[in-house]
């Protein structure tokens, strides 16, 4: 069998077309990268016991609760801010009761 330049050129084109087709098909059928799903607790650095932000949060929460109990003006302002925009009468009343 005699291979001429024209035959070599055609074989090169056929090979290039085959490679391009295979690349296109493999791209179309590519699977998405799976994501890791876990039921384990996700912990941020600020969530660790003894961390400054966690300790600060506890202190701030205790201060807030104390202010609600001893400072009527503070309590009224918080009630107005948190419950004032609730239009439903039942939900509004439940919000107000949560401050008592």
Backbone as ProteinMPNN parsed JSONL, in Angstrom:
{"seq_chain_A": "XXXXXXXXXXXXXXXXXXXXXXXXXXXXXXXXXXXXXXXXXXXXXXXXXXXXXXXXXXXXXXXXXXXXXXXXXXXXXXXXXXXXXXXXXXXXXXXXXXXX", "coords_chain_A": {"N_chain_A": [[0.843, -1.158, 0.0], [0.565, 2.132, -0.879], [1.301, 5.156, 0.619], [0.325, 8.295, 0.167], [1.029, 11.846, 0.15], [-1.363, 13.172, 0.213], [-3.035, 11.268, 1.334], [-1.872, 11.018, 3.858], [-2.391, 13.574, 4.835], [-5.191, 13.525, 4.856], [-5.576, 11.463, 6.716], [-4.526, 12.698, 8.968], [-6.389, 14.758, 9.337], [-8.673, 13.256, 9.832], [-7.925, 11.953, 12.186], [-7.615, 14.194, 13.878], [-10.254, 15.13, 13.898], [-11.507, 12.965, 15.124], [-10.342, 13.035, 17.685], [-11.238, 15.527, 18.583], [-13.991, 15.048, 18.62], [-14.134, 13.049, 20.586], [-13.228, 14.503, 22.798], [-15.24, 16.397, 23.045], [-17.493, 14.786, 23.553], [-16.734, 13.601, 26.001], [-16.689, 15.839, 27.61], [-19.354, 16.648, 27.593], [-20.564, 14.548, 28.918], [-19.513, 14.729, 31.425], [-19.412, 14.352, 34.925], [-20.817, 16.138, 37.709], [-18.776, 17.484, 40.329], [-18.764, 15.721, 43.292], [-20.152, 16.805, 46.434], [-19.066, 17.046, 49.788], [-21.05, 15.729, 52.267], [-22.069, 15.909, 55.531], [-23.148, 14.736, 58.71], [-22.065, 15.497, 60.981], [-21.228, 17.7, 63.671], [-20.612, 21.023, 62.862], [-17.988, 23.13, 63.493], [-16.915, 26.328, 64.309], [-14.026, 28.448, 64.837], [-14.72, 30.33, 66.86], [-16.598, 28.987, 68.323], [-15.577, 27.245, 70.15], [-15.222, 26.055, 73.49], [-14.383, 28.334, 76.002], [-13.382, 30.199, 74.295], [-12.739, 33.591, 73.356], [-14.805, 35.018, 71.993], [-17.078, 33.439, 72.47], [-17.238, 33.491, 75.263], [-17.603, 36.224, 75.594], [-20.076, 36.513, 74.371], [-21.763, 35.131, 76.151], [-21.534, 36.73, 78.427], [-22.561, 39.166, 77.423], [-25.189, 38.352, 76.849], [-26.156, 37.707, 79.392], [-26.039, 40.237, 80.564], [-27.906, 41.616, 78.968], [-30.299, 40.225, 79.608], [-30.447, 40.861, 82.346], [-30.754, 43.648, 82.178], [-33.277, 43.787, 80.952], [-34.855, 42.905, 83.067], [-34.439, 44.742, 85.189], [-34.564, 47.374, 84.227], [-37.012, 49.318, 83.26], [-37.418, 51.188, 81.194], [-35.54, 50.402, 79.257], [-36.564, 47.824, 78.736], [-39.116, 48.494, 77.647], [-38.311, 49.868, 75.323], [-37.034, 47.788, 73.908], [-39.188, 46.034, 73.587], [-40.837, 47.578, 71.958], [-39.189, 47.855, 69.705], [-38.767, 45.155, 68.88], [-41.327, 44.015, 68.77], [-43.004, 45.853, 67.666], [-43.372, 45.993, 64.842], [-44.934, 43.847, 64.171], [-47.793, 42.779, 62.7], [-49.932, 40.974, 63.015], [-52.353, 40.412, 65.434], [-52.355, 38.301, 67.398], [-49.75, 37.237, 67.26], [-48.332, 39.545, 67.872], [-49.116, 39.976, 70.515], [-48.044, 37.646, 71.675], [-45.352, 38.166, 71.352], [-45.016, 40.405, 73.02], [-45.642, 39.244, 75.488], [-43.479, 37.549, 75.78], [-41.552, 39.153, 76.879], [-42.178, 39.448, 79.476]], "CA_chain_A": [[0.0, 0.0, 0.0], [1.351, 3.35, -1.017], [0.702, 6.273, 1.338], [0.705, 9.55, -0.464], [0.907, 13.029, 1.015], [-2.786, 13.473, 0.348], [-3.566, 10.287, 2.277], [-1.387, 11.417, 5.192], [-3.131, 14.769, 5.217], [-6.554, 13.098, 5.203], [-5.501, 10.713, 7.972], [-4.331, 13.69, 10.035], [-7.677, 15.428, 9.562], [-9.583, 12.279, 10.45], [-7.469, 11.779, 13.569], [-7.946, 15.414, 14.618], [-11.71, 15.155, 14.08], [-11.844, 11.947, 16.12], [-9.926, 13.549, 19.0], [-12.16, 16.602, 18.935], [-15.271, 14.42, 18.951], [-13.992, 12.385, 21.883], [-13.117, 15.534, 23.827], [-16.569, 17.003, 23.198], [-18.372, 13.802, 24.19], [-16.35, 13.43, 27.401], [-17.08, 17.054, 28.333], [-20.814, 16.647, 27.73], [-20.952, 13.525, 29.885], [-18.772, 14.91, 32.68], [-20.243, 14.365, 36.118], [-20.445, 17.208, 38.635], [-17.923, 17.078, 41.439], [-19.61, 15.503, 44.473], [-19.86, 17.624, 47.607], [-19.045, 16.306, 51.034], [-22.196, 15.966, 53.134], [-21.789, 15.273, 56.811], [-24.099, 15.001, 59.783], [-21.287, 15.857, 62.153], [-21.28, 19.082, 64.114], [-19.669, 21.927, 62.211], [-17.504, 24.011, 64.548], [-16.07, 27.451, 63.937], [-13.087, 28.746, 65.924], [-15.371, 31.062, 67.94], [-17.547, 28.119, 69.02], [-14.9, 26.412, 71.137], [-15.357, 26.452, 74.889], [-13.289, 29.152, 76.48], [-12.929, 31.191, 73.326], [-13.104, 34.947, 73.757], [-16.096, 35.437, 71.453], [-18.131, 32.695, 73.16], [-17.326, 34.059, 76.614], [-18.17, 37.568, 75.451], [-21.486, 36.338, 74.059], [-22.45, 34.762, 77.395], [-21.561, 37.929, 79.28], [-23.509, 40.116, 76.82], [-26.547, 37.814, 77.01], [-26.529, 37.866, 80.802], [-26.258, 41.673, 80.765], [-29.165, 41.937, 78.298], [-31.388, 39.681, 80.432], [-30.498, 41.656, 83.575], [-31.32, 44.961, 81.824], [-34.718, 43.614, 80.737], [-35.524, 42.721, 84.362], [-34.317, 45.851, 86.141], [-34.696, 48.686, 83.616], [-38.297, 49.36, 82.556], [-37.27, 51.959, 79.957], [-34.845, 49.524, 78.315], [-37.511, 46.776, 78.36], [-40.121, 49.089, 76.762], [-37.676, 50.135, 74.029], [-36.832, 46.504, 73.23], [-40.513, 45.538, 73.201], [-41.275, 48.381, 70.819], [-38.342, 47.543, 68.56], [-38.918, 43.777, 68.441], [-42.727, 43.622, 68.57], [-43.77, 46.936, 67.053], [-43.677, 45.806, 63.418], [-45.748, 42.644, 63.982], [-49.171, 43.199, 62.422], [-50.906, 39.992, 63.495], [-52.609, 40.683, 66.867], [-51.945, 37.183, 68.261], [-48.287, 37.192, 67.3], [-47.873, 40.746, 68.579], [-49.319, 39.722, 71.941], [-47.063, 36.635, 72.086], [-44.052, 38.84, 71.443], [-45.021, 41.218, 74.247], [-45.627, 38.324, 76.642], [-42.133, 36.966, 75.917], [-40.73, 40.08, 77.65], [-42.636, 39.496, 80.882]], "C_chain_A": [[0.892, 1.226, 0.0], [0.614, 4.477, -0.303], [1.221, 7.547, 0.718], [0.558, 10.681, 0.535], [-0.563, 13.371, 1.255], [-3.428, 12.524, 1.352], [-3.139, 10.632, 3.699], [-2.159, 12.623, 5.704], [-4.549, 14.412, 5.642], [-6.569, 12.333, 6.517], [-5.32, 11.656, 9.162], [-5.62, 14.409, 10.365], [-8.662, 14.5, 10.25], [-9.213, 12.075, 11.917], [-7.812, 12.995, 14.424], [-9.44, 15.499, 14.89], [-12.138, 14.143, 15.131], [-11.494, 12.424, 17.528], [-10.869, 14.647, 19.474], [-13.515, 16.053, 19.339], [-15.211, 13.761, 20.32], [-13.92, 13.408, 23.018], [-14.471, 16.171, 24.096], [-17.504, 16.06, 23.931], [-18.019, 13.65, 25.656], [-16.718, 14.658, 28.231], [-18.575, 17.069, 28.586], [-21.246, 15.678, 28.814], [-20.22, 13.648, 31.216], [-19.745, 15.005, 33.841], [-19.842, 15.534, 37.012], [-19.604, 16.646, 39.775], [-18.796, 16.892, 42.672], [-19.176, 16.397, 45.636], [-19.92, 16.747, 48.848], [-20.246, 16.702, 51.88], [-21.939, 15.209, 54.423], [-22.875, 15.643, 57.814], [-23.376, 15.391, 61.066], [-21.425, 17.34, 62.443], [-20.211, 19.906, 63.403], [-19.264, 22.984, 63.237], [-16.622, 25.102, 63.944], [-15.135, 27.755, 65.097], [-13.743, 29.471, 67.1], [-16.331, 30.227, 68.756], [-16.893, 27.303, 70.129], [-15.107, 26.954, 72.55], [-14.137, 27.258, 75.303], [-12.806, 30.185, 75.483], [-13.448, 32.563, 73.735], [-14.485, 35.342, 73.252], [-17.251, 34.71, 72.137], [-18.329, 33.246, 74.574], [-17.982, 35.435, 76.579], [-19.673, 37.481, 75.171], [-22.299, 35.992, 75.307], [-22.586, 35.981, 78.299], [-22.579, 38.941, 78.746], [-24.95, 39.652, 76.989], [-27.037, 37.977, 78.441], [-26.826, 39.33, 81.112], [-27.592, 42.107, 80.165], [-30.356, 41.465, 79.139], [-31.558, 40.481, 81.724], [-31.133, 43.019, 83.315], [-32.824, 44.865, 81.586], [-35.47, 43.532, 82.062], [-35.528, 43.984, 85.209], [-34.575, 47.232, 85.544], [-35.948, 48.715, 82.728], [-38.197, 50.114, 81.225], [-36.59, 51.112, 78.879], [-35.793, 48.441, 77.794], [-38.561, 47.31, 77.381], [-39.547, 49.378, 75.373], [-37.469, 48.845, 73.238], [-38.16, 45.922, 72.758], [-41.014, 46.282, 71.965], [-40.498, 48.014, 69.558], [-38.632, 46.144, 68.009], [-40.355, 43.389, 68.12], [-43.529, 44.642, 67.764], [-44.161, 46.713, 65.602], [-44.53, 44.576, 63.138], [-47.211, 43.057, 63.861], [-50.22, 42.243, 62.981], [-51.11, 40.189, 64.998], [-52.134, 39.563, 67.8], [-50.424, 37.105, 68.386], [-47.707, 38.395, 68.034], [-47.991, 40.53, 70.088], [-48.318, 38.681, 72.467], [-45.678, 37.24, 72.24], [-43.972, 39.659, 72.726], [-44.926, 40.354, 75.489], [-44.225, 37.745, 76.847], [-41.199, 37.885, 76.716], [-41.122, 40.111, 79.124], [-42.102, 38.338, 81.671]], "O_chain_A": [[1.842, 1.334, 0.776], [-0.558, 4.731, -0.581], [2.418, 7.829, 0.749], [0.028, 10.494, 1.63], [-0.953, 13.797, 2.342], [-4.28, 12.939, 2.137], [-3.937, 10.55, 4.632], [-2.535, 12.678, 6.875], [-5.055, 14.917, 6.644], [-7.464, 12.525, 7.341], [-5.891, 11.436, 10.23], [-5.921, 14.647, 11.535], [-9.398, 14.915, 11.145], [-10.086, 12.031, 12.783], [-8.25, 12.849, 15.565], [-9.854, 15.893, 15.981], [-13.025, 14.419, 15.939], [-12.276, 12.233, 18.46], [-11.251, 14.68, 20.644], [-14.124, 16.536, 20.294], [-16.135, 13.9, 21.122], [-14.495, 13.19, 24.085], [-14.812, 16.452, 25.245], [-18.232, 16.481, 24.83], [-18.92, 13.575, 26.492], [-17.024, 14.537, 29.417], [-19.022, 17.456, 29.666], [-22.191, 15.955, 29.553], [-20.308, 12.747, 32.05], [-20.78, 15.665, 33.744], [-18.665, 15.89, 37.075], [-19.719, 15.473, 40.13], [-19.505, 17.819, 43.062], [-17.995, 16.703, 45.798], [-20.729, 15.823, 48.935], [-20.437, 17.881, 52.176], [-21.63, 14.017, 54.409], [-23.443, 16.734, 57.761], [-24.002, 15.589, 62.108], [-21.707, 18.134, 61.547], [-19.044, 19.518, 63.356], [-20.127, 23.664, 63.792], [-15.705, 24.824, 63.171], [-15.415, 27.362, 66.23], [-13.35, 29.241, 68.243], [-16.837, 30.692, 69.777], [-17.592, 26.729, 70.965], [-15.158, 28.165, 72.763], [-13.002, 26.9, 74.989], [-11.909, 30.969, 75.792], [-14.486, 32.671, 74.389], [-15.263, 35.94, 73.996], [-18.302, 35.309, 72.362], [-19.461, 33.441, 75.018], [-18.81, 35.765, 77.428], [-20.448, 38.289, 75.682], [-23.401, 36.506, 75.493], [-23.651, 36.221, 78.868], [-23.363, 39.505, 79.511], [-25.837, 40.467, 77.243], [-28.19, 38.339, 78.675], [-27.767, 39.628, 81.847], [-28.328, 42.878, 80.781], [-31.306, 42.217, 79.353], [-32.683, 40.747, 82.148], [-31.943, 43.498, 84.109], [-33.569, 45.764, 81.976], [-36.59, 44.029, 82.173], [-36.519, 44.271, 85.88], [-34.788, 48.182, 86.296], [-35.946, 48.208, 81.606], [-38.824, 49.719, 80.242], [-37.018, 51.108, 77.724], [-35.838, 48.161, 76.596], [-38.866, 46.648, 76.389], [-40.217, 49.159, 74.364], [-37.704, 48.814, 72.03], [-38.248, 45.38, 71.656], [-41.551, 45.673, 71.04], [-41.075, 47.879, 68.479], [-38.732, 45.971, 66.794], [-40.582, 42.519, 67.279], [-44.601, 44.331, 67.245], [-45.202, 47.209, 65.174], [-44.823, 44.287, 61.978], [-47.792, 43.611, 64.794], [-51.298, 42.683, 63.38], [-50.144, 40.139, 65.76], [-51.577, 39.834, 68.864], [-49.886, 36.929, 69.479], [-46.705, 38.274, 68.738], [-47.076, 40.86, 70.843], [-47.805, 38.82, 73.577], [-44.925, 36.875, 73.143], [-42.968, 39.607, 73.436], [-44.213, 40.69, 76.435], [-43.831, 37.479, 77.983], [-40.155, 37.432, 77.184], [-40.444, 40.75, 79.929], [-42.385, 38.22, 82.863]]}, "name": "protein", "num_of_chains": 1, "seq": "XXXXXXXXXXXXXXXXXXXXXXXXXXXXXXXXXXXXXXXXXXXXXXXXXXXXXXXXXXXXXXXXXXXXXXXXXXXXXXXXXXXXXXXXXXXXXXXXXXXX"}
